Amino acid sequence: MKFVNLRVFVLGLLLVSGFKNAAFAETQCPPEFSEPTAEQIEIAKKKTNEHGYLWEVTKDGKTSYVYGTIHVGSIDWIFPGKKTLTALRNSKKLALELNLGDPKIMTEIVELMKSNSEAKLSDALQERIKQYAGNNCMNFEQLQNLRPEFQVLMLTIPILKKEKLYSELSVDLIIAGVANALKIPIIGLETPKEQMSILFSKSGELEQDIQEAMEKLEDQTQKKVLEKLVDAWANSDFEVLNAYAEWCKCTETQKEREALKQLIDERNITMVTRFDRIHSDEGKIFMAVGSLHMVGPMGVPSLLKKQGYSVVRLH
């Protein structure tokens, strides 16, 4: 199982509509998402600022844009900054990791996450997940029909809610909403199977993978990493993001390093190849994918440079 921190954002985004707090005391649980009020929207407008990481990339006389997102959001971030909005307005297509506005894509995602007879845990470990869920305002009945890998990933949602971060306000969804308003077509750079199968444990490794994942949840490692990742994005602090491997506590073993390579670097190659093909044909593409895909010599900006693009960071 590739239990790397950014994946929890993706799973929160995909499943939040079906996963709500159980009937726990309000003092124990973070608040559920509620639609922003008119007053909150006006306040958010006044707080509009640049967040995340934006590059302008040019090749063969054509200009496109690359934007590093996070897959959750805050009410304060619902309006893209001026540079981001201008770049999107100047684009002909929005390219996301997955086009979640396509019902067929969502159906495929749900099917991939379902439990099956080959992905079973010991009774003790399954009980450990159940207890953690109950202690953290999640109803295990809503999790038990998922593969164990996704059960554990979903357990991170309360961490985000406590910080008033919600997948309903995902930066990707906000950008997609703006694109729809501007009548800009949206495409996906990956298929659900390509993306989600990476999360599956290898044969014979499921029990150990889930045990290790639970340890990171229980000792607050996940919480600290998520908070630092979100803060870096909010402040457009690429220096901190680019040093992710040094502070994520997810590269300490060879197995973890291989998992990170498969989860990020190898997918980057696929997405950049598809982006380049579309850019060559049409130009003016706004690529918006998770911020960790921007990091290091195998990050999207670096790979585009290797393919002959002029790459300039705008913020």
MONOR-V920644 format. One record per run of one state. SS is the DSSP state (@ for helix, = for strand, . for the rest). FROM is the first residue (numbers start at 1). LEN is the number of residues. If there is no record, write none. Layout:
((SS FROM LEN) (SS FROM LEN))
//
This chain:
((. 1 6) (@ 7 12) (. 19 2) (= 21 1) (. 22 16) (@ 38 9) (. 47 6) (= 53 7) (. 60 2) (= 62 8) (. 70 3) (= 73 1) (. 74 1) (@ 75 3) (. 78 4) (@ 82 8) (. 90 3) (= 93 4) (. 97 6) (@ 103 11) (= 114 1) (. 115 8) (@ 123 13) (. 136 2) (= 138 1) (. 139 1) (@ 140 3) (. 143 3) (= 146 1) (. 147 1) (@ 148 7) (. 155 2) (@ 157 6) (. 163 3) (= 166 1) (@ 167 3) (. 170 1) (@ 171 11) (. 182 3) (= 185 4) (. 189 3) (@ 192 8) (. 200 6) (@ 206 13) (. 219 2) (@ 221 14) (. 235 3) (@ 238 5) (. 243 1) (@ 244 4) (. 248 6) (@ 254 28) (. 282 3) (= 285 6) (@ 291 4) (. 295 5) (@ 300 7) (. 307 3) (= 310 4) (. 314 2))
//
